[in-house]
Amino acid sequence: MTLEEIEVQNALGTLGQNREFYLFLFQTTDTEIIKFVGRHSKEGNLLRALSCNPNTPFSILRRIYKTSSDNLSRKIAWDRIIKRWERRYNREAPTQYKVRPFIPV
C-alpha cells in the first residue's frame, strides 16, 4: 500500500478494518507510513501493531504511550521504551521506571 491509499482509507474510516494492512504494519520499514498511522489513527489494533514493530521511531512509541486509549498498546509501547533505554545505557532500567503507572487518557 502507498501512503496516499492509506490517507484515503483513514479519511473514510476503513483503515482499521483491513486485515492485510494490520499484518503489514508488524513488519514494514517505511517510516512515513508508520509516522502517519501513529499520528492519525485511533484504532487500538493498528497502534498495537505499531507498538510491536521494531522499526517504529521512539517519538511514535511515546505518542502511543501518552495518547492511546488501548491499554495493551500502551503497555507494549512502554516496554519497548524501557528496552531502548537499557540498550542505550547498557544497564538495567531503575525499577521505578519499569513499573511506571499509566498516564490517564
Secondary structure, DSSP 8 states (H G I E B T S, - for coil): --HHHHHHHHHHT-GGG-HHHHHHHTT---HHHHHHHHHH---HHHHHHHHH-TT--HHHHHHHHHH-S-HHHHHHHHHHHHHHHHHHHTS---HHHHT------
